[in-house]
Amino acid sequence: MRATDSRAPVFPSVLALALSLPLGLLAGCTSGSAVASVTTPTAYVATGANVANPGNTVAVVDTVTARAQKPITTGTLPTALAVTPGGNDVLVANKGVDTVSEIDVASGAVTGQVTVGLEPDAIAVTPNGDVALVANFGDNTVTPLTLPSLRVGRPIAVGRQPVAIAVSPSGSLALVSNYQDGTVTPISLPSLVAGAPVGVGLEPVDVFIAAGGTTALVANFQTSTVTPISLPGLVPAPAIGIAENPTGIAGLSATTVYVSGGDGVIPLDLLTRQPGPAIDVGTTAEGLAVAPGGSTAWVCGGDGTLVHVDLVARSVIGRVAVGNLPSAVVIAAGRSSY
């Protein structure tokens, strides 16, 4: 999910956006796209979700040893992350300084930085790795970035206060959730043309496209619902009630996704469209990424931890202190020790 800092009402989390790829994970906490395989065990966590104490680093966690590594300084108020399809780079949206930073996974070094729109709050990468899309909360636009050059394209007007982006597995469509409007704006790819917005629920803080690319899911924070949208027709279905205010959606399966919210992670059956009982994580769940294999997840905790959850046993495996307010997490390729 996503944390709010410059808008009201305020709730304590930041959205990571989800990029749905065959090996994708998100986070969301909202924002972020993630790519990984069973041999890529590193989690990257945005820990700058609070304007009063914004921070400027991305935490790095070895998901095999469950140990925090040296954090990486990117820019003020890092709020969202995305991983390039090859797993070589992590892109970080720095909301406090209106930039996107590029982290080289192999070295842990920031190798590029570019100015985008006002208050970038979500980022996703197309499946072919040619374009990143950055949602700018402060000026109601999406900035396309050509990769790997980070060349800035012409901004695309969307709805008010865009906070999350998801890209379809086919790479033909992006969806942008507009927090203030209660809508989702479709963007045709690669033409980068925005279509008519689709109404969802109040305060849509995350959008996720499930594996297979036929269903999008929108987390509506204020109404404690998830709105399914059939693709490619963009037809919303009746909202699904979730026990807690949802903050993020992630999953690797075409039949089950997981929703963070309240103090837990809620499984959602996409065939019956029924939520299951929440898995208690012992702190507010601000967003999540499902690990390769789909049996565990890493959850951004409101207590400054990254919580490792066994989705099968429905229990907490452990916690890693990452500091500040973790707001988004993605899982990327293995790396050398920094």
C-alpha positions as CSV (number, residue, x, y, z in Angstrom):
1,M,0.0,0.0,0.0
2,R,1.0,3.6,0.3
3,A,1.5,6.0,3.0
4,T,0.2,9.4,2.9
5,D,2.0,12.4,3.8
6,S,0.8,15.3,1.7
7,R,-2.9,14.3,1.5
8,A,-5.8,13.9,3.8
9,P,-7.1,11.8,5.4
10,V,-3.8,10.3,6.6
11,F,-3.2,6.6,7.1
12,P,0.2,5.2,7.9
13,S,1.5,3.5,4.8
14,V,2.8,4.1,1.3
15,L,1.7,2.3,-1.8
16,A,4.0,0.2,-3.8
17,L,2.7,-0.6,-7.2
18,A,2.5,-3.9,-8.8
19,L,3.8,-5.1,-12.1
20,S,2.3,-8.4,-13.0
21,L,4.8,-10.7,-14.7
22,P,5.0,-14.5,-14.8
23,L,7.7,-14.2,-12.1
24,G,6.4,-11.0,-10.7
25,L,5.9,-10.2,-7.1
26,L,4.8,-7.1,-5.5
27,A,4.6,-5.2,-3.0
28,G,3.1,-3.2,-2.8
29,C,3.2,-1.9,0.3
30,T,2.0,0.1,-3.3
31,S,4.2,0.5,-5.4
32,G,6.4,-1.5,-7.2
33,S,6.9,-4.0,-9.7
34,A,8.9,-7.1,-8.9
35,V,10.6,-9.8,-10.8
36,A,12.4,-12.8,-9.3
37,S,13.2,-16.5,-9.6
38,V,13.8,-19.1,-7.0
39,T,17.5,-18.1,-7.0
40,T,16.9,-14.4,-6.4
41,P,16.6,-13.9,-2.7
42,T,17.1,-10.1,-2.0
43,A,14.3,-7.8,-0.8
44,Y,14.5,-4.1,-1.2
45,V,12.4,-2.0,1.1
46,A,11.4,1.7,0.9
47,T,11.7,3.1,4.4
48,G,10.9,6.7,3.9
49,A,7.1,6.9,4.1
50,N,6.6,9.7,6.6
51,V,7.0,13.4,5.9
52,A,7.8,14.1,9.5
53,N,10.7,11.7,9.4
54,P,11.1,11.0,5.7
55,G,14.4,9.1,5.5
56,N,16.4,8.7,2.3
57,T,17.4,5.0,2.2
58,V,16.2,1.7,0.8
59,A,16.7,-1.2,3.2
60,V,18.3,-4.4,1.8
61,V,17.3,-7.8,3.2
62,D,18.8,-11.2,2.4
63,T,15.7,-13.3,2.3
64,V,17.6,-16.6,2.8
65,T,19.4,-15.6,6.0
66,A,16.7,-13.0,7.0
67,R,19.4,-10.4,7.7
68,A,19.4,-6.7,6.9
69,Q,22.3,-5.6,4.8
70,K,23.8,-2.1,4.4
71,P,21.0,0.3,3.3
72,I,21.3,2.2,0.0
73,T,20.9,6.0,0.0
74,T,18.7,7.1,-2.9
75,G,16.8,10.4,-2.1
76,T,14.4,12.0,0.3
77,L,11.2,10.1,0.9
78,P,11.6,6.9,-1.1
79,T,8.1,5.5,-1.5
80,A,8.0,3.0,-4.4
81,L,10.2,0.5,-6.1
82,A,10.3,-1.5,-9.3
83,V,12.6,-4.2,-10.6
84,T,13.6,-4.4,-14.2
85,P,12.7,-7.7,-15.9
86,G,16.2,-9.0,-16.1
87,G,16.6,-8.4,-12.3
88,N,19.6,-6.2,-12.8
89,D,18.3,-2.9,-11.5
90,V,15.9,-1.5,-8.9
91,L,14.2,1.8,-9.7
92,V,13.2,3.9,-6.7
93,A,10.7,6.8,-6.7
94,N,11.9,9.5,-4.3
95,K,8.7,11.5,-3.5
96,G,10.5,14.2,-1.5
97,V,12.8,15.3,-4.3
98,D,10.8,14.4,-7.4
99,T,13.3,12.0,-8.7
100,V,13.8,8.3,-9.7
101,S,17.0,6.6,-8.7
102,E,18.4,3.5,-10.4
103,I,20.2,0.9,-8.2
104,D,22.6,-1.6,-9.8
105,V,21.7,-4.9,-8.0
106,A,25.1,-6.4,-8.5
107,S,27.0,-3.6,-6.8
108,G,24.4,-1.9,-4.6
109,A,25.4,1.4,-6.2
110,V,23.1,4.2,-7.4
111,T,24.0,4.4,-11.0
112,G,21.5,7.0,-12.3
113,Q,19.0,9.5,-11.2
114,V,16.5,11.6,-13.2
115,T,13.9,14.3,-12.4
116,V,10.3,13.3,-13.1
117,G,6.9,14.9,-12.0
118,L,5.8,16.3,-8.7
119,E,5.8,13.8,-5.8
120,P,6.4,10.5,-7.7
121,D,4.5,7.9,-5.7
122,A,4.5,4.7,-7.8
123,I,6.6,3.1,-10.5
124,A,6.2,0.0,-12.8
125,V,8.3,-1.4,-15.7
126,T,6.9,-3.0,-18.9
127,P,7.6,-6.7,-19.4
128,N,10.1,-6.0,-22.2
129,G,12.0,-3.7,-19.9
130,D,11.9,-0.8,-22.4
131,V,9.8,1.7,-20.4
132,A,9.2,2.6,-16.8
133,L,6.0,4.4,-15.8
134,V,6.1,6.8,-12.9
135,A,2.9,8.1,-11.2
136,N,3.2,11.6,-10.0
137,F,0.9,12.2,-7.0
138,G,1.4,15.9,-6.9
139,D,0.6,16.9,-10.5
140,N,-1.8,14.1,-11.6
141,T,0.5,12.7,-14.4
142,V,2.4,9.6,-15.3
143,T,6.0,10.1,-16.6
144,P,7.3,7.5,-19.1
145,L,11.0,6.8,-18.8
146,T,12.9,5.1,-21.7
147,L,15.1,2.3,-20.3
148,P,18.0,1.8,-19.8
149,S,18.8,5.5,-20.7
150,L,16.3,7.0,-18.2
151,R,15.2,9.4,-20.9
152,V,12.1,11.4,-19.7
153,G,9.1,11.4,-22.0
154,R,6.1,13.6,-22.2
155,P,3.8,13.4,-19.1
156,I,0.5,11.6,-19.5
157,A,-2.5,13.3,-17.7
158,V,-4.5,10.9,-15.5
159,G,-6.8,11.3,-12.6
160,R,-6.2,13.2,-9.3
161,Q,-3.5,11.9,-7.0
162,P,-2.3,8.8,-8.8
163,V,-0.8,6.4,-6.3
164,A,-0.3,3.0,-8.0
165,I,0.4,1.4,-11.4
166,A,0.2,-2.1,-12.7
167,V,1.3,-3.3,-16.2
168,S,-0.4,-6.3,-17.9
169,P,1.8,-9.4,-18.6
170,S,1.3,-8.8,-22.3
171,G,2.7,-5.3,-22.0
172,S,-0.3,-3.8,-23.8
173,L,-2.0,-2.0,-20.9
174,A,-1.1,-0.1,-17.8
175,L,-3.6,0.7,-15.0
176,V,-3.2,3.8,-12.7
177,S,-5.3,4.1,-9.5
178,N,-6.3,7.7,-8.7
179,Y,-6.7,8.1,-5.0
180,Q,-8.8,11.3,-4.9
181,D,-11.1,10.4,-7.7
182,G,-11.9,6.8,-6.8
183,T,-11.0,5.7,-10.4
184,V,-8.5,3.7,-12.4
185,T,-7.1,5.2,-15.6
186,P,-6.1,2.8,-18.4
187,I,-3.0,3.7,-20.5
188,S,-2.6,1.9,-23.8
189,L,1.0,0.6,-24.5
190,P,3.2,1.3,-26.3
191,S,1.2,4.3,-27.6
192,L,1.1,5.8,-24.1
193,V,-2.4,7.1,-24.6
194,A,-4.7,7.4,-21.6
195,G,-8.3,6.2,-21.9
196,A,-11.5,7.0,-20.0
197,P,-11.3,6.3,-16.2
198,V,-13.1,3.4,-14.6
199,G,-14.9,4.0,-11.3
200,V,-13.9,1.8,-8.4
201,G,-14.1,2.4,-4.7
202,L,-13.1,5.3,-2.4
203,E,-9.4,5.9,-2.0
204,P,-8.0,3.2,-4.3
205,V,-4.5,2.8,-3.0
206,D,-3.2,-0.2,-5.0
207,V,-3.9,-1.9,-8.3
208,F,-2.7,-5.4,-9.2
209,I,-3.0,-7.5,-12.4
210,A,-3.2,-11.2,-11.6
211,A,-1.2,-13.8,-13.5
212,G,-2.8,-14.6,-16.8
213,G,-3.7,-10.9,-17.3
214,T,-7.5,-11.3,-17.3
215,T,-8.3,-9.8,-13.9
216,A,-7.2,-6.6,-12.3
217,L,-7.8,-5.9,-8.6
218,V,-8.1,-2.6,-6.9
219,A,-7.6,-2.1,-3.1
220,N,-10.1,0.6,-1.9
221,F,-8.8,1.8,1.5
222,Q,-11.7,3.8,2.8
223,T,-14.4,1.3,1.9
224,S,-12.4,-1.8,2.9
225,T,-13.1,-3.5,-0.4
226,V,-11.3,-4.9,-3.4
227,T,-12.8,-4.2,-6.8
228,P,-12.2,-6.8,-9.6
229,I,-11.9,-5.5,-13.1
230,S,-12.1,-7.9,-16.1
231,L,-9.5,-7.4,-18.8
232,P,-9.2,-6.3,-21.5
233,G,-12.8,-5.0,-21.4
234,L,-12.2,-2.9,-18.3
235,V,-15.5,-4.0,-16.8
236,P,-15.7,-3.6,-13.0
237,A,-17.4,-6.4,-10.9
238,P,-19.1,-6.0,-7.6
239,A,-16.6,-5.0,-4.8
240,I,-15.4,-7.7,-2.5
241,G,-15.6,-6.9,1.2
242,I,-12.3,-7.2,3.1
243,A,-12.3,-7.2,7.0
244,E,-9.6,-4.5,7.2
245,N,-8.6,-1.4,5.2
246,P,-6.6,-2.9,2.3
247,T,-3.1,-1.5,1.7
248,G,-1.6,-3.8,-1.0
249,I,-2.2,-6.8,-3.2
250,A,0.3,-9.4,-4.4
251,G,0.4,-12.9,-5.8
252,L,1.9,-15.3,-8.3
253,S,-1.2,-17.4,-9.0
254,A,-4.1,-16.9,-11.4
255,T,-6.5,-18.2,-8.7
256,T,-5.3,-16.7,-5.4
257,V,-3.9,-13.3,-4.4
258,Y,-3.0,-11.9,-1.0
259,V,-4.2,-8.6,0.4
260,S,-2.4,-6.7,3.2
261,G,-4.5,-4.6,5.6
262,G,-5.1,-4.0,9.3
263,D,-2.8,-6.4,11.2
264,G,-2.8,-9.2,8.7
265,V,-2.6,-10.7,5.2
266,I,-5.9,-11.9,3.7
267,P,-6.0,-14.6,1.0
268,L,-8.5,-13.9,-1.7
269,D,-9.8,-16.7,-4.0
270,L,-10.2,-15.3,-7.5
271,L,-12.5,-18.1,-8.6
272,T,-15.1,-17.7,-5.8
273,R,-14.1,-14.1,-5.1
274,Q,-14.3,-14.8,-1.4
275,P,-11.7,-13.7,1.1
276,G,-10.3,-16.2,3.6
277,P,-9.4,-15.6,7.3
278,A,-6.6,-13.1,7.9
279,I,-3.1,-14.2,8.8
280,D,-2.1,-12.1,11.8
281,V,1.3,-10.5,11.4
282,G,1.3,-8.7,14.8
283,T,1.6,-5.2,13.4
284,T,0.0,-3.1,10.8
285,A,0.5,-4.6,7.3
286,E,1.5,-1.8,5.0
287,G,2.1,-3.8,1.8
288,L,3.7,-7.0,0.7
289,A,5.6,-9.1,-1.8
290,V,5.1,-12.8,-2.4
291,A,8.3,-14.7,-2.5
292,P,9.4,-17.0,-5.4
293,G,7.5,-20.2,-5.2
294,G,4.4,-18.5,-3.7
295,S,4.5,-20.1,-0.3
296,T,5.8,-17.2,1.7
297,A,5.5,-13.4,1.7
298,W,7.4,-10.5,3.1
299,V,5.2,-7.8,4.7
300,C,6.0,-4.2,5.5
301,G,5.3,-3.8,9.2
302,G,4.2,-0.6,10.8
303,D,6.6,-1.3,13.6
304,G,9.6,-0.8,11.4
305,T,10.1,-4.5,10.5
306,L,9.8,-6.7,7.4
307,V,7.7,-9.6,8.5
308,H,8.3,-13.1,6.9
309,V,5.0,-14.9,6.6
310,D,4.3,-18.6,5.8
311,L,1.2,-18.4,3.6
312,V,0.6,-22.2,3.8
313,A,1.0,-22.7,7.6
314,R,-0.6,-19.2,8.1
315,S,2.1,-18.2,10.6
316,V,4.9,-15.7,11.1
317,I,8.3,-17.1,10.4
318,G,10.3,-14.2,11.6
319,R,11.0,-10.4,11.5
320,V,13.8,-8.3,10.2
321,A,14.3,-4.7,11.6
322,V,14.6,-2.3,8.7
323,G,13.8,1.0,10.5
324,N,11.6,4.0,10.0
325,L,8.3,3.2,8.3
326,P,8.6,0.5,5.7
327,S,6.2,1.3,2.9
328,A,7.1,-0.8,-0.2
329,V,9.0,-4.0,-0.9
330,V,10.1,-5.8,-4.0
331,I,12.2,-8.9,-4.5
332,A,15.0,-8.8,-7.0
333,A,17.9,-10.9,-8.3
334,G,20.7,-12.2,-6.0
335,R,23.6,-9.9,-5.5
336,S,27.1,-9.8,-4.2
337,S,27.7,-8.6,-0.6
338,Y,27.7,-4.8,-0.6
